[in-house]
């Protein structure tokens, strides 16, 4: 995996982590969760998808690199 690819995978993983933390924080807030429940759910869903794809890309690159060696 090139440095650029590693950077984007790492940044995507960090963004997903922050989105999940923000969604958890919003769900823990009194009153706000009812009004923003759909938004928090969308954020969680997107964060899991981003994280899953970043991990898939990382694993794909590791598999490809191990075959080349």
Secondary structure per residue as TSV (DSSP state, phi and psi in degrees):
chain	resnum	aa	ss	phi	psi
A	1	X	-	360.0	132.9
A	2	X	-	-73.2	164.5
A	3	X	H	-59.4	-39.5
A	4	X	H	-62.7	-43.1
A	5	X	H	-65.6	-42.7
A	6	X	H	-60.1	-41.1
A	7	X	H	-60.7	-48.1
A	8	X	H	-67.2	-38.8
A	9	X	H	-64.7	-43.3
A	10	X	H	-63.9	-44.8
A	11	X	H	-65.0	-40.8
A	12	X	H	-63.5	-40.4
A	13	X	H	-63.8	-41.4
A	14	X	H	-66.6	-40.8
A	15	X	H	-61.6	-43.3
A	16	X	H	-61.4	-42.5
A	17	X	H	-60.7	-43.7
A	18	X	H	-66.1	-38.3
A	19	X	H	-64.4	-42.0
A	20	X	H	-65.3	-41.1
A	21	X	H	-63.7	-41.4
A	22	X	H	-65.5	-41.1
A	23	X	H	-64.6	-40.2
A	24	X	H	-64.8	-41.2
A	25	X	H	-63.1	-42.6
A	26	X	H	-65.6	-37.1
A	27	X	H	-69.4	-27.3
A	28	X	H	-83.7	-13.8
A	29	X	S	-74.1	135.9
A	30	X	T	-71.7	127.5
A	31	X	T	87.4	-40.8
A	32	X	H	-69.3	-31.1
A	33	X	H	-61.3	-37.6
A	34	X	H	-65.0	-41.6
A	35	X	H	-76.8	-28.9
A	36	X	H	-113.2	15.3
A	37	X	H	-55.6	-42.0
A	38	X	H	-66.6	-44.9
A	39	X	H	-59.7	-44.5
A	40	X	H	-63.4	-38.4
A	41	X	H	-65.5	-41.3
A	42	X	H	-64.5	-42.5
A	43	X	H	-60.5	-44.8
A	44	X	H	-63.0	-46.1
A	45	X	H	-59.8	-47.5
A	46	X	H	-64.3	-40.5
A	47	X	H	-62.3	-43.1
A	48	X	H	-64.6	-39.4
A	49	X	H	-66.1	-42.8
A	50	X	H	-62.1	-47.6
A	51	X	H	-62.2	-43.5
A	52	X	H	-61.4	-44.2
A	53	X	H	-67.5	-39.4
A	54	X	H	-62.9	-43.1
A	55	X	H	-65.3	-38.3
A	56	X	H	-63.4	-44.5
A	57	X	H	-62.1	-43.7
A	58	X	H	-62.4	-46.1
A	59	X	H	-65.2	-39.9
A	60	X	H	-60.6	-43.1
A	61	X	H	-66.3	-41.0
A	62	X	H	-62.4	-41.5
A	63	X	H	-64.9	-43.4
A	64	X	H	-64.5	-43.1
A	65	X	H	-65.8	-37.1
A	66	X	H	-69.7	-29.5
A	67	X	H	-72.3	-33.6
A	68	X	H	-70.4	-33.8
A	69	X	-	-75.9	360.0
